[in-house]
Amino acid sequence: MTSLVFFRKEVREIFRTYKIYAVPVIFLLFGFASPLITVLLPEMMESMLEDMLIQLPEMTWIDSMEQLFSNLNQIGLLAVIITMMGTVADEKAHGVSLLVLTKPLTRPAYILAKFFANLLLVLSATALAFIASYYYTIILFEGTEFLPALSAIGLFGVYATVIVALTVFCSAIAKSMIAAGGLAIGGLMVLSILPSSHTVFARYSPAALLRYQSAVLTGTAETSLVWSSVAVSLGTAVILLLAAILIFSRQEL
């Protein structure tokens, strides 16, 4: 079995399982709901604070896109981890990986096929969420700008790539699906708090991309810092995959 054939098998497997429904549906839900929530939020706040003299700022298309990113960065990525945490660990536990690897398929090719198949699903779901959110945003808000919104969702795509690599890594080293999920969620939490621990992490770590999303939308981002963070993020994904391959290659299945 060649690498390309196994990759195609993994993609077909995704279409046969709940993954093809879970991740795209959750992402699409956020895509449709985020602009609507942004529109309704001022009215909801005014009704809750009707006895207080508070002037709420007018919501804009930027608020709509930031609402989308807030949902994807938190619940969306958790959904990714939960649906993908068994991608390697579950097959190891049930002896499937041993059966597959008895055919002419290398362990590095096995890990990479898992990664790219799941990444394809996540990026496709991200594209659907962006299209839905942008469509409703241009209807509900004036002055919506396409390129800043596209650039910001691109940064999410890079960060999601890191999380998919992290999940595959944890699934490769763990003995069970639950352990893999716990490790991946722990890794996500560590990545999230790194920017607050040191200035270097705040500028260049993968999670810095989440802060740069808002800066890109408002046109205040420093291009050099954004690209540096993108490079670090992609490098992190590569390191995680190499580590997953190295550890998985030494395991007895």
Kinemage of the C-alpha trace (Angstrom):
@kinemage 1
@onewidth
@group {chain A} dominant
@subgroup {mainchain}
@vectorlist {calphas} color= white
{ca met a 1} P 0.000 0.000 0.000
{ca thr a 2} L 1.572 3.289 -1.096
{ca ser a 3} L 1.423 6.523 0.891
{ca leu a 4} L -1.018 8.121 -1.556
{ca val a 5} L -3.313 5.097 -1.515
{ca phe a 6} L -3.367 5.090 2.286
{ca phe a 7} L -4.059 8.840 2.336
{ca arg a 8} L -7.052 8.305 0.065
{ca lys a 9} L -8.201 5.487 2.328
{ca glu a 10} L -8.014 7.838 5.327
{ca val a 11} L -10.062 10.480 3.515
{ca arg a 12} L -12.701 7.883 2.595
{ca glu a 13} L -12.703 6.707 6.208
{ca ile a 14} L -13.439 10.242 7.385
{ca phe a 15} L -16.444 10.350 5.051
{ca arg a 16} L -17.728 7.107 6.567
{ca thr a 17} L -17.486 8.270 10.187
{ca tyr a 18} L -18.997 10.971 12.356
{ca lys a 19} L -15.990 13.220 11.718
{ca ile a 20} L -17.411 14.364 8.390
{ca tyr a 21} L -20.459 15.652 10.265
{ca ala a 22} L -19.052 16.761 13.614
{ca val a 23} L -16.299 19.197 12.657
{ca pro a 24} L -17.912 20.839 9.578
{ca val a 25} L -21.297 21.145 11.287
{ca ile a 26} L -19.823 22.756 14.409
{ca phe a 27} L -17.711 25.133 12.335
{ca leu a 28} L -20.635 25.988 10.044
{ca leu a 29} L -22.852 26.647 13.059
{ca phe a 30} L -20.349 29.207 14.296
{ca gly a 31} L -20.097 30.651 10.797
{ca phe a 32} L -23.828 31.280 10.585
{ca ala a 33} L -24.349 32.256 14.223
{ca ser a 34} L -21.458 34.664 14.812
{ca pro a 35} L -22.792 37.594 12.708
{ca leu a 36} L -26.278 37.131 14.157
{ca ile a 37} L -24.955 37.091 17.716
{ca thr a 38} L -22.999 40.269 17.000
{ca val a 39} L -26.130 42.017 15.730
{ca leu a 40} L -28.307 40.885 18.637
{ca leu a 41} L -25.736 41.418 21.396
{ca pro a 42} L -26.317 45.197 21.876
{ca glu a 43} L -30.072 44.689 22.207
{ca met a 44} L -29.552 41.869 24.679
{ca met a 45} L -27.136 43.968 26.725
{ca glu a 46} L -29.465 46.973 26.714
{ca ser a 47} L -32.371 44.865 27.957
{ca met a 48} L -30.202 43.479 30.758
{ca leu a 49} L -28.801 46.881 31.709
{ca glu a 50} L -31.873 49.022 31.076
{ca asp a 51} L -31.599 50.699 34.485
{ca met a 52} L -27.972 51.664 33.924
{ca leu a 53} L -26.886 54.587 31.771
{ca ile a 54} L -24.324 52.779 29.636
{ca gln a 55} L -23.682 53.713 26.023
{ca leu a 56} L -22.751 50.606 24.091
{ca pro a 57} L -20.506 51.048 21.043
{ca glu a 58} L -21.956 50.271 17.643
{ca met a 59} L -21.050 46.817 16.397
{ca thr a 60} L -19.101 46.530 13.140
{ca trp a 61} L -18.017 43.816 10.722
{ca ile a 62} L -14.810 43.491 12.729
{ca asp a 63} L -16.832 42.505 15.807
{ca ser a 64} L -18.645 39.918 13.703
{ca met a 65} L -15.418 38.307 12.496
{ca glu a 66} L -13.893 38.444 15.979
{ca gln a 67} L -16.955 36.622 17.303
{ca leu a 68} L -16.316 33.878 14.747
{ca phe a 69} L -12.660 33.592 15.741
{ca ser a 70} L -13.531 33.549 19.431
{ca asn a 71} L -15.789 30.545 18.855
{ca leu a 72} L -13.383 28.699 16.567
{ca asn a 73} L -10.324 29.362 18.741
{ca gln a 74} L -11.989 27.815 21.770
{ca ile a 75} L -14.869 25.409 21.161
{ca gly a 76} L -13.922 24.729 17.558
{ca leu a 77} L -10.418 23.536 18.383
{ca leu a 78} L -11.684 21.462 21.309
{ca ala a 79} L -14.046 19.755 18.877
{ca val a 80} L -11.103 19.068 16.571
{ca ile a 81} L -9.147 17.413 19.375
{ca ile a 82} L -12.091 15.343 20.606
{ca thr a 83} L -12.948 14.014 17.155
{ca met a 84} L -9.332 13.251 16.206
{ca met a 85} L -7.768 12.059 19.455
{ca gly a 86} L -8.170 8.400 18.497
{ca thr a 87} L -6.738 8.719 15.001
{ca val a 88} L -3.641 6.661 15.919
{ca ala a 89} L -4.202 5.564 19.532
{ca asp a 90} L -7.511 3.832 18.835
{ca glu a 91} L -6.073 1.897 15.897
{ca lys a 92} L -3.110 0.813 18.024
{ca ala a 93} L -5.425 -0.366 20.795
{ca his a 94} L -7.498 -2.472 18.387
{ca gly a 95} L -4.588 -3.834 16.376
{ca val a 96} L -5.621 -2.041 13.183
{ca ser a 97} L -2.338 -0.179 12.768
{ca leu a 98} L -0.370 -3.440 13.007
{ca leu a 99} L -2.533 -4.957 10.283
{ca val a 100} L -2.091 -1.936 8.010
{ca leu a 101} L 1.665 -1.758 8.559
{ca thr a 102} L 2.171 -5.390 7.548
{ca lys a 103} L 1.551 -4.132 4.027
{ca pro a 104} L 4.266 -2.083 2.233
{ca leu a 105} L 3.484 1.089 4.180
{ca thr a 106} L 6.117 2.809 6.305
{ca arg a 107} L 5.365 4.206 9.731
{ca pro a 108} L 6.299 7.776 8.711
{ca ala a 109} L 3.878 7.523 5.781
{ca tyr a 110} L 1.206 6.221 8.168
{ca ile a 111} L 1.566 9.217 10.504
{ca leu a 112} L 1.739 11.759 7.679
{ca ala a 113} L -1.339 10.334 5.975
{ca lys a 114} L -3.262 10.607 9.254
{ca phe a 115} L -2.120 14.199 9.655
{ca phe a 116} L -2.912 15.409 6.137
{ca ala a 117} L -6.292 13.667 5.967
{ca asn a 118} L -7.417 15.263 9.233
{ca leu a 119} L -5.900 18.609 8.271
{ca leu a 120} L -7.846 18.536 5.012
{ca leu a 121} L -11.054 18.063 6.994
{ca val a 122} L -10.284 20.918 9.397
{ca leu a 123} L -9.240 23.377 6.691
{ca ser a 124} L -12.314 22.509 4.614
{ca ala a 125} L -14.540 23.098 7.644
{ca thr a 126} L -12.714 26.382 8.284
{ca ala a 127} L -13.358 27.496 4.706
{ca leu a 128} L -17.066 26.681 5.046
{ca ala a 129} L -17.304 28.605 8.324
{ca phe a 130} L -15.559 31.605 6.788
{ca ile a 131} L -17.803 31.648 3.712
{ca ala a 132} L -20.957 31.452 5.842
{ca ser a 133} L -19.774 34.093 8.297
{ca tyr a 134} L -18.507 36.482 5.633
{ca tyr a 135} L -21.715 36.151 3.606
{ca tyr a 136} L -23.916 37.124 6.535
{ca thr a 137} L -21.463 39.780 7.677
{ca ile a 138} L -21.604 41.668 4.361
{ca ile a 139} L -25.409 41.517 4.558
{ca leu a 140} L -25.663 42.741 8.151
{ca phe a 141} L -22.750 45.187 8.335
{ca glu a 142} L -21.522 47.960 6.073
{ca gly a 143} L -17.928 48.355 4.969
{ca thr a 144} L -16.955 44.702 5.324
{ca glu a 145} L -13.449 44.165 3.946
{ca phe a 146} L -12.558 40.865 2.313
{ca leu a 147} L -8.743 40.754 2.384
{ca pro a 148} L -8.331 41.496 6.123
{ca ala a 149} L -11.007 38.907 6.920
{ca leu a 150} L -9.349 36.355 4.632
{ca ser a 151} L -5.933 37.032 6.167
{ca ala a 152} L -7.320 36.606 9.677
{ca ile a 153} L -8.979 33.272 8.871
{ca gly a 154} L -5.693 32.235 7.276
{ca leu a 155} L -3.973 32.777 10.624
{ca phe a 156} L -6.554 30.539 12.250
{ca gly a 157} L -5.806 27.918 9.606
{ca val a 158} L -2.114 28.010 10.524
{ca tyr a 159} L -2.910 27.676 14.236
{ca ala a 160} L -5.338 24.844 13.498
{ca thr a 161} L -2.515 23.096 11.628
{ca val a 162} L -0.464 23.167 14.834
{ca ile a 163} L -3.373 21.737 16.828
{ca val a 164} L -3.930 18.918 14.326
{ca ala a 165} L -0.199 18.092 14.486
{ca leu a 166} L -0.372 18.215 18.296
{ca thr a 167} L -3.355 15.860 18.333
{ca val a 168} L -1.676 13.380 15.980
{ca phe a 169} L 1.473 13.530 18.126
{ca cys a 170} L -0.458 12.857 21.338
{ca ser a 171} L -2.431 10.079 19.665
{ca ala a 172} L 0.804 8.485 18.445
{ca ile a 173} L 2.490 8.443 21.846
{ca ala a 174} L -0.552 7.582 23.986
{ca lys a 175} L -1.802 4.070 24.687
{ca ser a 176} L -5.467 5.010 24.657
{ca met a 177} L -7.790 7.468 22.979
{ca ile a 178} L -8.721 9.112 26.293
{ca ala a 179} L -5.074 9.615 27.239
{ca ala a 180} L -4.395 11.127 23.824
{ca gly a 181} L -7.293 13.540 24.245
{ca gly a 182} L -6.140 14.572 27.704
{ca leu a 183} L -2.603 15.195 26.491
{ca ala a 184} L -3.791 17.187 23.481
{ca ile a 185} L -6.137 19.353 25.539
{ca gly a 186} L -3.326 19.923 28.032
{ca gly a 187} L -1.053 20.912 25.162
{ca leu a 188} L -3.685 23.313 23.860
{ca met a 189} L -3.910 24.936 27.295
{ca val a 190} L -0.118 25.300 27.480
{ca leu a 191} L -0.027 26.931 24.051
{ca ser a 192} L -2.822 29.287 25.112
{ca ile a 193} L -1.048 30.567 28.229
{ca leu a 194} L 2.437 30.868 26.705
{ca pro a 195} L 1.873 34.409 25.326
{ca ser a 196} L 1.132 35.697 28.829
{ca ser a 197} L 4.300 34.185 30.292
{ca his a 198} L 6.949 36.070 28.320
{ca thr a 199} L 7.244 38.810 25.706
{ca val a 200} L 8.959 36.462 23.252
{ca phe a 201} L 6.045 34.017 23.402
{ca ala a 202} L 3.585 36.893 23.106
{ca arg a 203} L 5.191 37.860 19.799
{ca tyr a 204} L 6.298 34.622 18.203
{ca ser a 205} L 4.499 31.607 19.681
{ca pro a 206} L 1.718 29.822 17.748
{ca ala a 207} L -0.935 31.246 20.077
{ca ala a 208} L 0.265 34.755 19.203
{ca leu a 209} L -1.571 34.209 15.924
{ca leu a 210} L -4.847 34.485 17.829
{ca arg a 211} L -3.918 37.997 18.951
{ca tyr a 212} L -2.761 38.914 15.471
{ca gln a 213} L -6.182 38.022 14.078
{ca ser a 214} L -7.666 41.183 15.584
{ca ala a 215} L -4.663 43.256 14.530
{ca val a 216} L -5.009 42.056 10.936
{ca leu a 217} L -8.715 42.914 10.921
{ca thr a 218} L -8.073 46.446 12.177
{ca gly a 219} L -5.026 47.001 9.973
{ca thr a 220} L -2.662 47.480 12.920
{ca ala a 221} L -0.637 44.275 12.576
{ca glu a 222} L 3.136 44.373 12.186
{ca thr a 223} L 3.740 42.239 9.122
{ca ser a 224} L 7.165 41.027 10.222
{ca leu a 225} L 5.840 39.797 13.571
{ca val a 226} L 2.884 38.050 11.947
{ca trp a 227} L 5.059 36.208 9.437
{ca ser a 228} L 7.548 35.294 12.159
{ca ser a 229} L 4.760 33.772 14.222
{ca val a 230} L 3.489 31.913 11.153
{ca ala a 231} L 6.977 30.496 10.561
{ca val a 232} L 7.324 29.435 14.210
{ca ser a 233} L 3.883 27.823 14.099
{ca leu a 234} L 4.605 25.816 10.968
{ca gly a 235} L 7.979 24.849 12.417
{ca thr a 236} L 6.229 23.675 15.581
{ca ala a 237} L 3.866 21.524 13.517
{ca val a 238} L 6.819 19.962 11.670
{ca ile a 239} L 8.644 19.239 14.950
{ca leu a 240} L 5.532 17.617 16.423
{ca leu a 241} L 5.132 15.412 13.359
{ca leu a 242} L 8.806 14.414 13.359
{ca ala a 243} L 8.568 13.569 17.066
{ca ala a 244} L 5.404 11.550 16.432
{ca ile a 245} L 7.129 9.616 13.640
{ca leu a 246} L 10.237 8.979 15.747
{ca ile a 247} L 8.323 7.724 18.785
{ca phe a 248} L 5.779 5.733 16.779
{ca ser a 249} L 8.568 4.064 14.777
{ca arg a 250} L 10.076 2.714 18.007
{ca gln a 251} L 6.838 1.394 19.483
{ca glu a 252} L 5.917 -2.274 19.551
{ca leu a 253} L 2.422 -2.662 18.166
